[in-house]
Amino acid sequence: MRRAALLFDEVVVCVMFHANKTGRLPITERLDRLRAAATGLSNVTVDSHTALVDYCHGAGIDVVVRGVAAFTTWTTKCPWPA
């Protein structure tokens, strides 16, 4: 979040969620924690939505910077060649 805030004039941290799935933390708590982490970053806002493409289109967002929650998430989504 901090790196993106240095690179862009405006950063939107958008938490995607699915109404029929439950995450480790409730969406409200995830948003609260992200807002706390964004304190002091005047160009960062935190929001949530159910569809990334729809959200970006509606908000006029042209660039997506994807965060990686854990190294295991990274290795699962982008496996290294053998």
PyMOL Python script that loads the backbone (N, CA, C, O; Angstrom):
from pymol import cmd

cmd.read_pdbstr("""\
ATOM      1  N   MET A   1       0.825  -1.183   0.000  1.00  0.00           N
ATOM      2  CA  MET A   1       0.000   0.000   0.000  1.00  0.00           C
ATOM      3  C   MET A   1       0.872   1.250   0.000  1.00  0.00           C
ATOM      4  O   MET A   1       0.625   2.192  -0.753  1.00  0.00           O
ATOM      5  N   ARG A   2       1.877   1.247   0.839  1.00  0.00           N
ATOM      6  CA  ARG A   2       2.762   2.417   0.909  1.00  0.00           C
ATOM      7  C   ARG A   2       3.543   2.602  -0.392  1.00  0.00           C
ATOM      8  O   ARG A   2       3.714   3.728  -0.858  1.00  0.00           O
ATOM      9  N   ARG A   3       4.012   1.510  -0.973  1.00  0.00           N
ATOM     10  CA  ARG A   3       4.740   1.611  -2.240  1.00  0.00           C
ATOM     11  C   ARG A   3       3.844   2.156  -3.341  1.00  0.00           C
ATOM     12  O   ARG A   3       4.259   3.018  -4.117  1.00  0.00           O
ATOM     13  N   ALA A   4       2.626   1.660  -3.410  1.00  0.00           N
ATOM     14  CA  ALA A   4       1.687   2.131  -4.429  1.00  0.00           C
ATOM     15  C   ALA A   4       1.373   3.604  -4.212  1.00  0.00           C
ATOM     16  O   ALA A   4       1.238   4.358  -5.176  1.00  0.00           O
ATOM     17  N   ALA A   5       1.254   4.021  -2.947  1.00  0.00           N
ATOM     18  CA  ALA A   5       0.964   5.425  -2.637  1.00  0.00           C
ATOM     19  C   ALA A   5       2.073   6.350  -3.122  1.00  0.00           C
ATOM     20  O   ALA A   5       1.819   7.510  -3.446  1.00  0.00           O
ATOM     21  N   LEU A   6       3.297   5.842  -3.171  1.00  0.00           N
ATOM     22  CA  LEU A   6       4.416   6.640  -3.672  1.00  0.00           C
ATOM     23  C   LEU A   6       4.432   6.713  -5.201  1.00  0.00           C
ATOM     24  O   LEU A   6       4.954   7.669  -5.775  1.00  0.00           O
ATOM     25  N   LEU A   7       3.867   5.712  -5.848  1.00  0.00           N
ATOM     26  CA  LEU A   7       3.908   5.633  -7.301  1.00  0.00           C
ATOM     27  C   LEU A   7       2.741   6.326  -8.006  1.00  0.00           C
ATOM     28  O   LEU A   7       2.882   6.780  -9.141  1.00  0.00           O
ATOM     29  N   PHE A   8       1.587   6.407  -7.334  1.00  0.00           N
ATOM     30  CA  PHE A   8       0.375   6.908  -7.967  1.00  0.00           C
ATOM     31  C   PHE A   8      -0.202   8.095  -7.199  1.00  0.00           C
ATOM     32  O   PHE A   8      -0.028   8.212  -5.986  1.00  0.00           O
ATOM     33  N   ASP A   9      -0.892   8.972  -7.931  1.00  0.00           N
ATOM     34  CA  ASP A   9      -1.543  10.129  -7.301  1.00  0.00           C
ATOM     35  C   ASP A   9      -2.685   9.696  -6.392  1.00  0.00           C
ATOM     36  O   ASP A   9      -2.923  10.306  -5.350  1.00  0.00           O
ATOM     37  N   GLU A  10      -3.386   8.649  -6.788  1.00  0.00           N
ATOM     38  CA  GLU A  10      -4.523   8.152  -6.019  1.00  0.00           C
ATOM     39  C   GLU A  10      -4.463   6.632  -5.992  1.00  0.00           C
ATOM     40  O   GLU A  10      -4.232   5.998  -7.021  1.00  0.00           O
ATOM     41  N   VAL A  11      -4.673   6.044  -4.811  1.00  0.00           N
ATOM     42  CA  VAL A  11      -4.673   4.594  -4.652  1.00  0.00           C
ATOM     43  C   VAL A  11      -5.973   4.193  -3.964  1.00  0.00           C
ATOM     44  O   VAL A  11      -6.354   4.760  -2.941  1.00  0.00           O
ATOM     45  N   VAL A  12      -6.642   3.210  -4.544  1.00  0.00           N
ATOM     46  CA  VAL A  12      -7.846   2.645  -3.932  1.00  0.00           C
ATOM     47  C   VAL A  12      -7.521   1.209  -3.561  1.00  0.00           C
ATOM     48  O   VAL A  12      -7.192   0.396  -4.425  1.00  0.00           O
ATOM     49  N   VAL A  13      -7.613   0.900  -2.286  1.00  0.00           N
ATOM     50  CA  VAL A  13      -7.446  -0.472  -1.819  1.00  0.00           C
ATOM     51  C   VAL A  13      -8.850  -1.044  -1.752  1.00  0.00           C
ATOM     52  O   VAL A  13      -9.657  -0.641  -0.914  1.00  0.00           O
ATOM     53  N   CYS A  14      -9.136  -1.986  -2.638  1.00  0.00           N
ATOM     54  CA  CYS A  14     -10.484  -2.536  -2.719  1.00  0.00           C
ATOM     55  C   CYS A  14     -10.451  -4.009  -2.347  1.00  0.00           C
ATOM     56  O   CYS A  14      -9.787  -4.811  -3.004  1.00  0.00           O
ATOM     57  N   VAL A  15     -11.167  -4.354  -1.298  1.00  0.00           N
ATOM     58  CA  VAL A  15     -11.251  -5.731  -0.835  1.00  0.00           C
ATOM     59  C   VAL A  15     -12.393  -6.410  -1.586  1.00  0.00           C
ATOM     60  O   VAL A  15     -13.546  -5.986  -1.509  1.00  0.00           O
ATOM     61  N   MET A  16     -12.053  -7.463  -2.306  1.00  0.00           N
ATOM     62  CA  MET A  16     -13.073  -8.228  -3.007  1.00  0.00           C
ATOM     63  C   MET A  16     -13.659  -9.264  -2.054  1.00  0.00           C
ATOM     64  O   MET A  16     -12.947  -9.846  -1.237  1.00  0.00           O
ATOM     65  N   PHE A  17     -14.959  -9.482  -2.171  1.00  0.00           N
ATOM     66  CA  PHE A  17     -15.582 -10.503  -1.333  1.00  0.00           C
ATOM     67  C   PHE A  17     -16.716 -11.168  -2.087  1.00  0.00           C
ATOM     68  O   PHE A  17     -17.261 -10.618  -3.043  1.00  0.00           O
ATOM     69  N   HIS A  18     -17.056 -12.356  -1.638  1.00  0.00           N
ATOM     70  CA  HIS A  18     -18.155 -13.132  -2.207  1.00  0.00           C
ATOM     71  C   HIS A  18     -19.158 -13.353  -1.082  1.00  0.00           C
ATOM     72  O   HIS A  18     -18.810 -13.873  -0.023  1.00  0.00           O
ATOM     73  N   ALA A  19     -20.392 -12.958  -1.316  1.00  0.00           N
ATOM     74  CA  ALA A  19     -21.416 -13.010  -0.258  1.00  0.00           C
ATOM     75  C   ALA A  19     -21.649 -14.418   0.278  1.00  0.00           C
ATOM     76  O   ALA A  19     -22.053 -14.575   1.430  1.00  0.00           O
ATOM     77  N   ASN A  20     -21.405 -15.436  -0.528  1.00  0.00           N
ATOM     78  CA  ASN A  20     -21.661 -16.814  -0.090  1.00  0.00           C
ATOM     79  C   ASN A  20     -20.442 -17.494   0.527  1.00  0.00           C
ATOM     80  O   ASN A  20     -20.502 -18.669   0.886  1.00  0.00           O
ATOM     81  N   LYS A  21     -19.345 -16.764   0.651  1.00  0.00           N
ATOM     82  CA  LYS A  21     -18.136 -17.324   1.243  1.00  0.00           C
ATOM     83  C   LYS A  21     -17.771 -16.523   2.485  1.00  0.00           C
ATOM     84  O   LYS A  21     -18.073 -15.334   2.583  1.00  0.00           O
ATOM     85  N   THR A  22     -17.126 -17.181   3.416  1.00  0.00           N
ATOM     86  CA  THR A  22     -16.658 -16.478   4.609  1.00  0.00           C
ATOM     87  C   THR A  22     -15.133 -16.519   4.622  1.00  0.00           C
ATOM     88  O   THR A  22     -14.524 -17.560   4.379  1.00  0.00           O
ATOM     89  N   GLY A  23     -14.544 -15.396   4.905  1.00  0.00           N
ATOM     90  CA  GLY A  23     -13.096 -15.322   5.005  1.00  0.00           C
ATOM     91  C   GLY A  23     -12.668 -15.542   6.439  1.00  0.00           C
ATOM     92  O   GLY A  23     -13.483 -15.816   7.319  1.00  0.00           O
ATOM     93  N   ARG A  24     -11.393 -15.418   6.650  1.00  0.00           N
ATOM     94  CA  ARG A  24     -10.865 -15.581   8.005  1.00  0.00           C
ATOM     95  C   ARG A  24     -11.389 -14.474   8.924  1.00  0.00           C
ATOM     96  O   ARG A  24     -11.667 -14.707  10.100  1.00  0.00           O
ATOM     97  N   LEU A  25     -11.518 -13.262   8.366  1.00  0.00           N
ATOM     98  CA  LEU A  25     -12.042 -12.120   9.116  1.00  0.00           C
ATOM     99  C   LEU A  25     -13.281 -11.588   8.403  1.00  0.00           C
ATOM    100  O   LEU A  25     -13.353 -11.636   7.175  1.00  0.00           O
ATOM    101  N   PRO A  26     -14.248 -11.086   9.151  1.00  0.00           N
ATOM    102  CA  PRO A  26     -15.404 -10.453   8.516  1.00  0.00           C
ATOM    103  C   PRO A  26     -14.956  -9.255   7.676  1.00  0.00           C
ATOM    104  O   PRO A  26     -13.957  -8.611   7.995  1.00  0.00           O
ATOM    105  N   ILE A  27     -15.681  -8.965   6.626  1.00  0.00           N
ATOM    106  CA  ILE A  27     -15.308  -7.882   5.710  1.00  0.00           C
ATOM    107  C   ILE A  27     -15.168  -6.552   6.448  1.00  0.00           C
ATOM    108  O   ILE A  27     -14.273  -5.768   6.134  1.00  0.00           O
ATOM    109  N   THR A  28     -16.027  -6.291   7.412  1.00  0.00           N
ATOM    110  CA  THR A  28     -15.940  -5.017   8.141  1.00  0.00           C
ATOM    111  C   THR A  28     -14.632  -4.908   8.907  1.00  0.00           C
ATOM    112  O   THR A  28     -14.036  -3.832   8.970  1.00  0.00           O
ATOM    113  N   GLU A  29     -14.185  -6.003   9.486  1.00  0.00           N
ATOM    114  CA  GLU A  29     -12.923  -5.966  10.227  1.00  0.00           C
ATOM    115  C   GLU A  29     -11.741  -5.816   9.272  1.00  0.00           C
ATOM    116  O   GLU A  29     -10.788  -5.101   9.582  1.00  0.00           O
ATOM    117  N   ARG A  30     -11.788  -6.468   8.136  1.00  0.00           N
ATOM    118  CA  ARG A  30     -10.723  -6.318   7.140  1.00  0.00           C
ATOM    119  C   ARG A  30     -10.616  -4.868   6.683  1.00  0.00           C
ATOM    120  O   ARG A  30      -9.517  -4.324   6.568  1.00  0.00           O
ATOM    121  N   LEU A  31     -11.768  -4.245   6.422  1.00  0.00           N
ATOM    122  CA  LEU A  31     -11.780  -2.842   5.999  1.00  0.00           C
ATOM    123  C   LEU A  31     -11.239  -1.933   7.096  1.00  0.00           C
ATOM    124  O   LEU A  31     -10.456  -1.023   6.822  1.00  0.00           O
ATOM    125  N   ASP A  32     -11.651  -2.174   8.328  1.00  0.00           N
ATOM    126  CA  ASP A  32     -11.162  -1.366   9.453  1.00  0.00           C
ATOM    127  C   ASP A  32      -9.644  -1.464   9.585  1.00  0.00           C
ATOM    128  O   ASP A  32      -8.970  -0.457   9.801  1.00  0.00           O
ATOM    129  N   ARG A  33      -9.116  -2.663   9.457  1.00  0.00           N
ATOM    130  CA  ARG A  33      -7.671  -2.849   9.579  1.00  0.00           C
ATOM    131  C   ARG A  33      -6.917  -2.156   8.448  1.00  0.00           C
ATOM    132  O   ARG A  33      -5.864  -1.559   8.669  1.00  0.00           O
ATOM    133  N   LEU A  34      -7.461  -2.240   7.241  1.00  0.00           N
ATOM    134  CA  LEU A  34      -6.814  -1.572   6.115  1.00  0.00           C
ATOM    135  C   LEU A  34      -6.879  -0.057   6.262  1.00  0.00           C
ATOM    136  O   LEU A  34      -5.914   0.639   5.947  1.00  0.00           O
ATOM    137  N   ARG A  35      -8.001   0.455   6.736  1.00  0.00           N
ATOM    138  CA  ARG A  35      -8.106   1.905   6.953  1.00  0.00           C
ATOM    139  C   ARG A  35      -7.103   2.358   8.009  1.00  0.00           C
ATOM    140  O   ARG A  35      -6.500   3.423   7.880  1.00  0.00           O
ATOM    141  N   ALA A  36      -6.926   1.565   9.036  1.00  0.00           N
ATOM    142  CA  ALA A  36      -5.929   1.900  10.063  1.00  0.00           C
ATOM    143  C   ALA A  36      -4.522   1.887   9.466  1.00  0.00           C
ATOM    144  O   ALA A  36      -3.702   2.748   9.784  1.00  0.00           O
ATOM    145  N   ALA A  37      -4.246   0.912   8.602  1.00  0.00           N
ATOM    146  CA  ALA A  37      -2.929   0.828   7.967  1.00  0.00           C
ATOM    147  C   ALA A  37      -2.696   1.985   6.997  1.00  0.00           C
ATOM    148  O   ALA A  37      -1.553   2.362   6.737  1.00  0.00           O
ATOM    149  N   ALA A  38      -3.783   2.547   6.463  1.00  0.00           N
ATOM    150  CA  ALA A  38      -3.673   3.653   5.507  1.00  0.00           C
ATOM    151  C   ALA A  38      -3.609   5.012   6.190  1.00  0.00           C
ATOM    152  O   ALA A  38      -3.488   6.033   5.512  1.00  0.00           O
ATOM    153  N   THR A  39      -3.687   5.047   7.496  1.00  0.00           N
ATOM    154  CA  THR A  39      -3.603   6.307   8.222  1.00  0.00           C
ATOM    155  C   THR A  39      -2.286   7.001   7.873  1.00  0.00           C
ATOM    156  O   THR A  39      -1.212   6.402   7.936  1.00  0.00           O
ATOM    157  N   GLY A  40      -2.395   8.261   7.510  1.00  0.00           N
ATOM    158  CA  GLY A  40      -1.212   9.022   7.141  1.00  0.00           C
ATOM    159  C   GLY A  40      -0.910   8.991   5.652  1.00  0.00           C
ATOM    160  O   GLY A  40      -0.045   9.727   5.177  1.00  0.00           O
ATOM    161  N   LEU A  41      -1.613   8.148   4.918  1.00  0.00           N
ATOM    162  CA  LEU A  41      -1.448   8.096   3.468  1.00  0.00           C
ATOM    163  C   LEU A  41      -2.634   8.829   2.850  1.00  0.00           C
ATOM    164  O   LEU A  41      -3.685   8.237   2.602  1.00  0.00           O
ATOM    165  N   SER A  42      -2.455  10.098   2.611  1.00  0.00           N
ATOM    166  CA  SER A  42      -3.579  10.953   2.204  1.00  0.00           C
ATOM    167  C   SER A  42      -4.154  10.609   0.831  1.00  0.00           C
ATOM    168  O   SER A  42      -5.279  11.001   0.518  1.00  0.00           O
ATOM    169  N   ASN A  43      -3.405   9.890   0.018  1.00  0.00           N
ATOM    170  CA  ASN A  43      -3.902   9.547  -1.318  1.00  0.00           C
ATOM    171  C   ASN A  43      -4.451   8.125  -1.402  1.00  0.00           C
ATOM    172  O   ASN A  43      -4.661   7.608  -2.499  1.00  0.00           O
ATOM    173  N   VAL A  44      -4.686   7.490  -0.253  1.00  0.00           N
ATOM    174  CA  VAL A  44      -5.189   6.114  -0.220  1.00  0.00           C
ATOM    175  C   VAL A  44      -6.590   6.088   0.376  1.00  0.00           C
ATOM    176  O   VAL A  44      -6.842   6.660   1.437  1.00  0.00           O
ATOM    177  N   THR A  45      -7.504   5.406  -0.330  1.00  0.00           N
ATOM    178  CA  THR A  45      -8.841   5.150   0.189  1.00  0.00           C
ATOM    179  C   THR A  45      -9.067   3.641   0.194  1.00  0.00           C
ATOM    180  O   THR A  45      -8.446   2.905  -0.573  1.00  0.00           O
ATOM    181  N   VAL A  46      -9.961   3.195   1.063  1.00  0.00           N
ATOM    182  CA  VAL A  46     -10.252   1.766   1.208  1.00  0.00           C
ATOM    183  C   VAL A  46     -11.725   1.545   0.909  1.00  0.00           C
ATOM    184  O   VAL A  46     -12.582   2.295   1.377  1.00  0.00           O
ATOM    185  N   ASP A  47     -12.013   0.515   0.129  1.00  0.00           N
ATOM    186  CA  ASP A  47     -13.386   0.221  -0.276  1.00  0.00           C
ATOM    187  C   ASP A  47     -13.536  -1.290  -0.421  1.00  0.00           C
ATOM    188  O   ASP A  47     -12.574  -2.036  -0.235  1.00  0.00           O
ATOM    189  N   SER A  48     -14.743  -1.738  -0.753  1.00  0.00           N
ATOM    190  CA  SER A  48     -14.978  -3.159  -1.001  1.00  0.00           C
ATOM    191  C   SER A  48     -15.980  -3.316  -2.134  1.00  0.00           C
ATOM    192  O   SER A  48     -16.760  -2.412  -2.435  1.00  0.00           O
ATOM    193  N   HIS A  49     -15.936  -4.487  -2.749  1.00  0.00           N
ATOM    194  CA  HIS A  49     -16.845  -4.764  -3.866  1.00  0.00           C
ATOM    195  C   HIS A  49     -16.848  -6.262  -4.126  1.00  0.00           C
ATOM    196  O   HIS A  49     -16.042  -7.007  -3.568  1.00  0.00           O
ATOM    197  N   THR A  50     -17.771  -6.693  -4.987  1.00  0.00           N
ATOM    198  CA  THR A  50     -17.875  -8.113  -5.309  1.00  0.00           C
ATOM    199  C   THR A  50     -17.264  -8.475  -6.660  1.00  0.00           C
ATOM    200  O   THR A  50     -17.041  -9.653  -6.939  1.00  0.00           O
ATOM    201  N   ALA A  51     -16.990  -7.480  -7.497  1.00  0.00           N
ATOM    202  CA  ALA A  51     -16.454  -7.768  -8.837  1.00  0.00           C
ATOM    203  C   ALA A  51     -15.395  -6.739  -9.205  1.00  0.00           C
ATOM    204  O   ALA A  51     -15.689  -5.550  -9.321  1.00  0.00           O
ATOM    205  N   LEU A  52     -14.179  -7.196  -9.386  1.00  0.00           N
ATOM    206  CA  LEU A  52     -13.055  -6.296  -9.638  1.00  0.00           C
ATOM    207  C   LEU A  52     -13.218  -5.487 -10.921  1.00  0.00           C
ATOM    208  O   LEU A  52     -13.026  -4.271 -10.913  1.00  0.00           O
ATOM    209  N   VAL A  53     -13.566  -6.138 -12.007  1.00  0.00           N
ATOM    210  CA  VAL A  53     -13.679  -5.440 -13.291  1.00  0.00           C
ATOM    211  C   VAL A  53     -14.786  -4.395 -13.233  1.00  0.00           C
ATOM    212  O   VAL A  53     -14.602  -3.271 -13.701  1.00  0.00           O
ATOM    213  N   ASP A  54     -15.922  -4.751 -12.669  1.00  0.00           N
ATOM    214  CA  ASP A  54     -17.027  -3.794 -12.544  1.00  0.00           C
ATOM    215  C   ASP A  54     -16.629  -2.603 -11.681  1.00  0.00           C
ATOM    216  O   ASP A  54     -16.948  -1.459 -12.007  1.00  0.00           O
ATOM    217  N   TYR A  55     -15.938  -2.871 -10.589  1.00  0.00           N
ATOM    218  CA  TYR A  55     -15.515  -1.795  -9.696  1.00  0.00           C
ATOM    219  C   TYR A  55     -14.551  -0.848 -10.416  1.00  0.00           C
ATOM    220  O   TYR A  55     -14.719   0.371 -10.381  1.00  0.00           O
ATOM    221  N   CYS A  56     -13.556  -1.419 -11.058  1.00  0.00           N
ATOM    222  CA  CYS A  56     -12.563  -0.592 -11.763  1.00  0.00           C
ATOM    223  C   CYS A  56     -13.207   0.223 -12.873  1.00  0.00           C
ATOM    224  O   CYS A  56     -12.899   1.404 -13.036  1.00  0.00           O
ATOM    225  N   HIS A  57     -14.084  -0.387 -13.624  1.00  0.00           N
ATOM    226  CA  HIS A  57     -14.766   0.332 -14.710  1.00  0.00           C
ATOM    227  C   HIS A  57     -15.590   1.490 -14.145  1.00  0.00           C
ATOM    228  O   HIS A  57     -15.519   2.611 -14.650  1.00  0.00           O
ATOM    229  N   GLY A  58     -16.356   1.222 -13.114  1.00  0.00           N
ATOM    230  CA  GLY A  58     -17.200   2.256 -12.514  1.00  0.00           C
ATOM    231  C   GLY A  58     -16.421   3.382 -11.871  1.00  0.00           C
ATOM    232  O   GLY A  58     -16.879   4.525 -11.851  1.00  0.00           O
ATOM    233  N   ALA A  59     -15.240   3.069 -11.343  1.00  0.00           N
ATOM    234  CA  ALA A  59     -14.425   4.074 -10.659  1.00  0.00           C
ATOM    235  C   ALA A  59     -13.402   4.726 -11.589  1.00  0.00           C
ATOM    236  O   ALA A  59     -12.674   5.630 -11.176  1.00  0.00           O
ATOM    237  N   GLY A  60     -13.345   4.277 -12.825  1.00  0.00           N
ATOM    238  CA  GLY A  60     -12.381   4.841 -13.765  1.00  0.00           C
ATOM    239  C   GLY A  60     -10.940   4.468 -13.454  1.00  0.00           C
ATOM    240  O   GLY A  60     -10.020   5.243 -13.717  1.00  0.00           O
ATOM    241  N   ILE A  61     -10.748   3.291 -12.899  1.00  0.00           N
ATOM    242  CA  ILE A  61      -9.415   2.825 -12.530  1.00  0.00           C
ATOM    243  C   ILE A  61      -8.785   2.115 -13.722  1.00  0.00           C
ATOM    244  O   ILE A  61      -9.378   1.200 -14.294  1.00  0.00           O
ATOM    245  N   ASP A  62      -7.566   2.545 -14.095  1.00  0.00           N
ATOM    246  CA  ASP A  62      -6.879   1.986 -15.254  1.00  0.00           C
ATOM    247  C   ASP A  62      -5.769   1.007 -14.904  1.00  0.00           C
ATOM    248  O   ASP A  62      -5.366   0.205 -15.745  1.00  0.00           O
ATOM    249  N   VAL A  63      -5.272   1.061 -13.678  1.00  0.00           N
ATOM    250  CA  VAL A  63      -4.147   0.227 -13.269  1.00  0.00           C
ATOM    251  C   VAL A  63      -4.536  -0.538 -12.014  1.00  0.00           C
ATOM    252  O   VAL A  63      -5.114   0.026 -11.085  1.00  0.00           O
ATOM    253  N   VAL A  64      -4.213  -1.835 -11.993  1.00  0.00           N
ATOM    254  CA  VAL A  64      -4.467  -2.657 -10.810  1.00  0.00           C
ATOM    255  C   VAL A  64      -3.129  -3.157 -10.288  1.00  0.00           C
ATOM    256  O   VAL A  64      -2.357  -3.776 -11.020  1.00  0.00           O
ATOM    257  N   VAL A  65      -2.867  -2.884  -9.030  1.00  0.00           N
ATOM    258  CA  VAL A  65      -1.679  -3.398  -8.352  1.00  0.00           C
ATOM    259  C   VAL A  65      -2.187  -4.450  -7.390  1.00  0.00           C
ATOM    260  O   VAL A  65      -2.914  -4.141  -6.445  1.00  0.00           O
ATOM    261  N   ARG A  66      -1.810  -5.675  -7.627  1.00  0.00           N
ATOM    262  CA  ARG A  66      -2.334  -6.766  -6.807  1.00  0.00           C
ATOM    263  C   ARG A  66      -1.422  -7.013  -5.624  1.00  0.00           C
ATOM    264  O   ARG A  66      -0.208  -7.154  -5.775  1.00  0.00           O
ATOM    265  N   GLY A  67      -2.014  -7.063  -4.459  1.00  0.00           N
ATOM    266  CA  GLY A  67      -1.257  -7.393  -3.265  1.00  0.00           C
ATOM    267  C   GLY A  67      -1.213  -8.896  -3.068  1.00  0.00           C
ATOM    268  O   GLY A  67      -2.131  -9.606  -3.479  1.00  0.00           O
ATOM    269  N   VAL A  68      -0.168  -9.379  -2.452  1.00  0.00           N
ATOM    270  CA  VAL A  68      -0.047 -10.799  -2.154  1.00  0.00           C
ATOM    271  C   VAL A  68      -0.118 -10.959  -0.652  1.00  0.00           C
ATOM    272  O   VAL A  68       0.691 -10.387   0.079  1.00  0.00           O
ATOM    273  N   ALA A  69      -1.081 -11.731  -0.190  1.00  0.00           N
ATOM    274  CA  ALA A  69      -1.299 -11.891   1.243  1.00  0.00           C
ATOM    275  C   ALA A  69      -0.193 -12.704   1.910  1.00  0.00           C
ATOM    276  O   ALA A  69       0.202 -12.413   3.039  1.00  0.00           O
ATOM    277  N   ALA A  70       0.297 -13.708   1.222  1.00  0.00           N
ATOM    278  CA  ALA A  70       1.328 -14.563   1.807  1.00  0.00           C
ATOM    279  C   ALA A  70       2.173 -15.156   0.696  1.00  0.00           C
ATOM    280  O   ALA A  70       1.744 -15.221  -0.455  1.00  0.00           O
ATOM    281  N   PHE A  71       3.369 -15.585   1.042  1.00  0.00           N
ATOM    282  CA  PHE A  71       4.234 -16.177   0.039  1.00  0.00           C
ATOM    283  C   PHE A  71       3.588 -17.407  -0.582  1.00  0.00           C
ATOM    284  O   PHE A  71       3.761 -17.659  -1.774  1.00  0.00           O
ATOM    285  N   THR A  72       2.845 -18.176   0.212  1.00  0.00           N
ATOM    286  CA  THR A  72       2.191 -19.368  -0.325  1.00  0.00           C
ATOM    287  C   THR A  72       1.140 -18.989  -1.357  1.00  0.00           C
ATOM    288  O   THR A  72       0.923 -19.733  -2.313  1.00  0.00           O
ATOM    289  N   THR A  73       0.482 -17.843  -1.184  1.00  0.00           N
ATOM    290  CA  THR A  73      -0.463 -17.370  -2.188  1.00  0.00           C
ATOM    291  C   THR A  73       0.279 -17.100  -3.488  1.00  0.00           C
ATOM    292  O   THR A  73      -0.189 -17.482  -4.560  1.00  0.00           O
ATOM    293  N   TRP A  74       1.415 -16.455  -3.403  1.00  0.00           N
ATOM    294  CA  TRP A  74       2.214 -16.126  -4.586  1.00  0.00           C
ATOM    295  C   TRP A  74       2.650 -17.395  -5.301  1.00  0.00           C
ATOM    296  O   TRP A  74       2.524 -17.483  -6.523  1.00  0.00           O
ATOM    297  N   THR A  75       3.159 -18.378  -4.572  1.00  0.00           N
ATOM    298  CA  THR A  75       3.662 -19.588  -5.213  1.00  0.00           C
ATOM    299  C   THR A  75       2.530 -20.427  -5.791  1.00  0.00           C
ATOM    300  O   THR A  75       2.744 -21.159  -6.758  1.00  0.00           O
ATOM    301  N   THR A  76       1.346 -20.341  -5.229  1.00  0.00           N
ATOM    302  CA  THR A  76       0.198 -21.067  -5.764  1.00  0.00           C
ATOM    303  C   THR A  76      -0.296 -20.434  -7.057  1.00  0.00           C
ATOM    304  O   THR A  76      -0.602 -21.137  -8.020  1.00  0.00           O
ATOM    305  N   LYS A  77      -0.375 -19.108  -7.080  1.00  0.00           N
ATOM    306  CA  LYS A  77      -0.894 -18.410  -8.252  1.00  0.00           C
ATOM    307  C   LYS A  77       0.125 -18.269  -9.366  1.00  0.00           C
ATOM    308  O   LYS A  77      -0.244 -18.218 -10.539  1.00  0.00           O
ATOM    309  N   CYS A  78       1.399 -18.205  -9.019  1.00  0.00           N
ATOM    310  CA  CYS A  78       2.461 -18.029 -10.006  1.00  0.00           C
ATOM    311  C   CYS A  78       3.558 -19.048  -9.736  1.00  0.00           C
ATOM    312  O   CYS A  78       4.621 -18.697  -9.223  1.00  0.00           O
ATOM    313  N   PRO A  79       3.306 -20.308 -10.081  1.00  0.00           N
ATOM    314  CA  PRO A  79       4.306 -21.331  -9.766  1.00  0.00           C
ATOM    315  C   PRO A  79       5.608 -21.117 -10.539  1.00  0.00           C
ATOM    316  O   PRO A  79       5.604 -20.671 -11.687  1.00  0.00           O
ATOM    317  N   TRP A  80       6.696 -21.441  -9.893  1.00  0.00           N
ATOM    318  CA  TRP A  80       8.006 -21.320 -10.513  1.00  0.00           C
ATOM    319  C   TRP A  80       8.204 -22.490 -11.459  1.00  0.00           C
ATOM    320  O   TRP A  80       7.757 -23.603 -11.180  1.00  0.00           O
ATOM    321  N   PRO A  81       8.879 -22.240 -12.584  1.00  0.00           N
ATOM    322  CA  PRO A  81       9.139 -23.362 -13.505  1.00  0.00           C
ATOM    323  C   PRO A  81      10.071 -24.386 -12.868  1.00  0.00           C
ATOM    324  O   PRO A  81      10.923 -24.045 -12.047  1.00  0.00           O
ATOM    325  N   ALA A  82       9.898 -25.621 -13.251  1.00  0.00           N
ATOM    326  CA  ALA A  82      10.716 -26.708 -12.678  1.00  0.00           C
ATOM    327  C   ALA A  82      12.125 -26.702 -13.222  1.00  0.00           C
ATOM    328  O   ALA A  82      12.936 -27.547 -12.844  1.00  0.00           O
TER     329      ALA A  82
END
""", "prot")
cmd.dss("prot")
cmd.show_as("cartoon", "prot")
cmd.util.cbc("prot")
cmd.orient("prot")
